[in-house]
């Protein structure tokens, strides 16, 4: 509902303040409500000011210390002070232009002292400096500065593109470091697994050979007990021949074998037996010499 008045009365709305004059001179302030005036005494309602908070967006273009052109968008919330409404009514014809001029002055004096990164980090300090200056100046004209918000800092388009490329390069570099660390860990774990597998494989082979040796020893002892007059050498030769023929049988029965040429005959069987026996005797001799060396 708007403010209404006639020659002898006027109604001032809530959140508004009226200015009363007598013969063209300021007389008093009219609070919200109905007021009567005596036109014969020169009284009249000269005007009405809103006391609501108003907002003004100011766009400032300036340059930083590192020669980057930026645009700052500043939002100023201000209102008329009720007790000083006469100053606001008579002193300033266009308060928006006055506020904008002071914002330009403060920002363009402060921002050139900062680098672009510092401006992003300290834009609250810029808003604080603008607030202090406007409160000091606009207070004399009957206005109160409620809040100042530095909404955005917009660098030049080419600068934004360069900043994005730098950020992307840094992230790629960090990703490469993490990838290298992951590959290093993978190689270390793979080497540890291979070493463990070889160790376990060696333990398995050693146990297998020990089992074969124990089995041969048990067979020789059992055969000697049951067949009198046989020596350990004869029993070993018989076992070797049996193992030889079992191996030939396995080679022939496998479906995935290729052609294998091996010497075969009674003489060759004995040669294989002698080679196995000599190998076992050399191993036993080496073990004895090693024990004697440790004892000595």
C-alpha positions in Angstrom: 0.0 0.0 0.0 1.5 3.3 -1.1 1.9 6.5 0.9 -1.1 8.9 0.3 -1.6 12.5 1.3 -3.9 15.4 0.6 -3.4 19.1 1.2 -4.4 18.8 4.9 -3.6 15.2 5.8 -1.2 12.3 4.9 -0.8 8.6 5.7 2.8 7.3 6.0 3.2 3.6 5.5 5.1 1.2 7.8 8.8 1.0 6.9 8.7 4.6 5.7 9.5 8.0 7.1 8.0 11.3 6.1 9.7 14.7 5.9 7.5 17.7 6.9 8.3 21.2 5.9 6.9 24.6 7.0 7.1 27.3 4.4 9.8 25.3 2.5 11.9 24.7 5.6 12.4 21.4 7.3 10.1 21.1 10.3 10.1 17.5 11.5 10.0 13.8 10.6 6.6 12.1 10.3 6.5 8.5 11.6 4.3 5.8 10.1 0.6 6.6 10.5 -2.0 9.4 9.7 -0.8 13.0 10.0 -2.7 16.3 9.7 -1.2 19.5 8.3 -2.2 23.1 8.4 -1.7 24.4 4.9 -2.6 27.9 6.1 0.4 27.7 8.4 2.6 26.5 5.5 2.8 22.9 6.7 3.1 20.1 4.1 4.6 16.7 3.6 7.6 17.3 1.4 8.4 13.6 0.7 8.6 10.1 2.0 11.7 7.9 2.3 11.7 4.1 2.6 13.5 2.6 5.5 13.7 -0.9 4.0 17.1 -2.4 3.3 18.0 -2.0 -0.3 20.7 -3.7 -2.3 23.0 -2.3 -4.9 25.3 -4.5 -7.1 28.5 -2.8 -8.3 30.8 -4.3 -10.9 34.3 -3.1 -10.7 37.1 -3.8 -13.3 40.7 -3.4 -12.1 44.2 -4.9 -12.3 46.1 -6.9 -9.7 49.7 -6.6 -8.7 50.7 -9.3 -11.2 49.0 -7.4 -14.1 45.9 -9.6 -14.3 42.7 -7.7 -15.2 39.8 -8.9 -13.0 36.1 -8.0 -12.5 34.8 -7.9 -8.9 31.1 -8.0 -8.2 30.2 -6.3 -4.9 26.7 -6.3 -3.3 26.0 -3.5 -0.9 23.0 -3.6 1.5 22.1 -0.2 2.9 19.1 1.7 4.4 18.0 5.1 5.6 18.6 5.8 9.3 15.2 6.9 10.6 16.6 9.5 13.0 18.7 11.1 10.2 16.2 10.8 7.4 16.3 14.5 6.9 20.0 14.3 6.0 19.2 11.5 3.5 16.4 13.5 2.0 18.2 16.8 1.6 21.9 16.0 1.3 22.0 13.3 -1.4 20.1 13.4 -4.7 21.4 10.0 -5.9 22.8 7.8 -3.1 23.4 4.9 -5.5 25.9 6.8 -7.6 27.6 8.1 -4.4 28.0 4.5 -3.0 29.2 3.2 -6.3 31.9 6.0 -6.6 33.3 5.2 -3.1 33.3 1.4 -3.9 35.3 2.1 -7.0 37.8 4.3 -5.2 38.5 1.8 -2.4 38.7 -1.3 -4.5 40.9 0.2 -7.1 43.2 1.5 -4.4 43.4 -1.9 -2.6 43.3 -4.6 -5.3 46.5 -3.5 -7.2 48.5 -4.3 -4.1 47.5 -8.0 -4.2 48.4 -10.8 -6.5 45.5 -12.8 -8.1 45.8 -15.7 -5.6 45.9 -13.2 -2.7 42.8 -11.5 -4.0 40.9 -14.8 -4.0 42.1 -15.6 -0.5 41.5 -12.1 0.9 38.4 -10.9 -0.9 36.7 -10.7 2.6 39.4 -8.2 3.6 38.5 -6.1 0.5 34.8 -6.2 1.5 35.8 -5.1 5.0 37.8 -2.2 3.8 34.9 -1.0 1.5 32.5 -1.4 4.5 34.6 0.8 6.8 34.9 3.5 4.2 31.3 3.6 3.3 30.1 3.6 6.9 32.3 6.6 7.6 31.1 8.6 4.5 27.5 7.5 4.1 26.8 7.9 7.8 27.1 11.7 7.4 24.3 11.6 4.8 21.8 9.6 6.9 22.5 6.1 5.4 23.6 3.0 7.2 25.6 0.3 5.4 24.3 -3.1 6.7 26.4 -5.6 4.8 28.9 -5.7 1.9 29.4 -9.0 0.1 32.2 -9.6 -2.4 30.1 -12.0 -4.6 32.6 -13.0 -7.2 36.1 -12.4 -8.6 36.2 -12.9 -12.4 39.7 -12.9 -14.0 40.1 -12.5 -17.8 39.0 -15.5 -19.9 42.6 -16.2 -21.0 43.8 -16.2 -17.4 41.0 -18.6 -16.3 42.1 -21.0 -19.1 45.7 -20.8 -18.0 44.8 -21.4 -14.4 42.7 -24.5 -15.4 45.6 -25.8 -17.4 48.0 -25.3 -14.5 45.6 -27.1 -12.2 45.1 -30.0 -14.6 48.9 -30.3 -15.1 49.5 -30.4 -11.3 46.8 -33.1 -10.9 48.3 -35.2 -13.7 51.7 -34.9 -12.1 50.3 -36.0 -8.7 48.5 -38.9 -10.5 51.8 -40.0 -12.1 53.4 -40.0 -8.7 50.7 -42.2 -7.2 50.8 -44.5 -10.3 54.6 -44.9 -9.9 54.3 -45.7 -6.2 51.5 -48.3 -7.0 53.7 -49.9 -9.7 56.7 -50.0 -7.3 54.6 -51.7 -4.6 53.3 -54.2 -7.2 56.8 -55.1 -8.4 58.0 -55.5 -4.8 55.1 -57.7 -3.9 55.6 -59.7 -7.1 59.3 -60.2 -6.3 58.5 -61.3 -2.8 55.9 -63.7 -4.0 58.4 -65.2 -6.5 61.0 -65.6 -3.8 58.5 -67.2 -1.5 57.4 -69.6 -4.3 60.9 -70.6 -5.1 61.7 -71.2 -1.4 58.6 -73.3 -1.0 59.4 -75.2 -4.3 62.9 -75.9 -3.0 61.4 -77.2 0.3 59.0 -79.4 -1.6 61.8 -80.9 -3.8 63.9 -81.5 -0.8 61.1 -83.3 1.0 60.3 -85.3 -2.2 63.9 -86.5 -2.5 64.0 -87.3 1.2 60.9 -89.4 0.8 62.4 -91.2 -2.2 65.5 -91.9 -0.3 63.6 -93.2 2.7 61.5 -95.4 0.4 64.5 -96.9 -1.3 66.1 -97.6 2.0 63.0 -99.3 3.4 62.7 -101.4 0.2 66.3 -102.5 0.4 65.9 -103.5 4.0 62.7 -105.4 3.4 64.1 -107.2 0.4 67.3 -108.2 2.3 65.2 -109.7 5.1 63.0 -111.7 2.8 65.6 -112.9 0.2 68.7 -114.1 1.8 72.1 -113.9 0.1 71.3 -110.7 -1.8 73.5 -107.6 -1.4 72.4 -104.0 -1.2 74.1 -103.4 -4.6 72.0 -106.1 -6.3 68.8 -104.9 -4.8 69.6 -101.3 -5.9 70.2 -102.5 -9.4 66.9 -104.3 -9.5 65.1 -101.2 -8.2 66.8 -98.9 -10.8 65.8 -101.3 -13.6 62.2 -101.4 -12.4 62.1 -97.6 -12.2 63.6 -97.4 -15.7 60.9 -99.6 -17.2 58.2 -97.7 -15.3 59.5 -94.4 -16.8 59.5 -95.9 -20.4 55.9 -97.1 -19.8 54.8 -93.6 -18.7 56.4 -92.0 -21.7 54.6 -94.4 -24.0 51.2 -94.1 -22.5 51.0 -90.3 -22.4 48.9 -88.7 -25.3 50.8 -85.4 -25.3 54.3 -86.8 -25.8 56.5 -86.0 -28.8 59.0 -88.5 -30.2 61.9 -89.1 -27.8 65.1 -91.0 -28.8 66.9 -92.7 -25.9 69.6 -95.4 -25.8 68.0 -98.7 -24.8 69.5 -102.1 -24.0 70.9 -104.2 -21.1 74.2 -102.4 -21.2 72.5 -98.9 -21.2 70.3 -99.9 -18.3 73.4 -100.8 -16.3 75.1 -97.5 -17.3 72.1 -95.6 -15.9 72.2 -97.6 -12.7 75.9 -96.9 -12.3 75.4 -93.2 -12.9 72.6 -93.0 -10.3 74.7 -95.0 -7.7 77.8 -92.9 -8.3 75.8 -89.7 -7.9 74.3 -90.9 -4.6 77.8 -91.9 -3.3 79.3 -88.6 -4.3 76.5 -86.8 -2.5 77.0 -88.9 0.6 80.8 -88.3 0.5 80.3 -84.6 0.2 78.0 -84.6 3.2 80.6 -86.5 5.3 83.4 -84.1 4.2 81.3 -81.1 5.1 80.5 -82.6 8.6 84.2 -83.3 9.2 85.1 -79.7 8.1 82.6 -78.2 10.6 83.8 -80.5 13.4 87.5 -79.6 12.7 
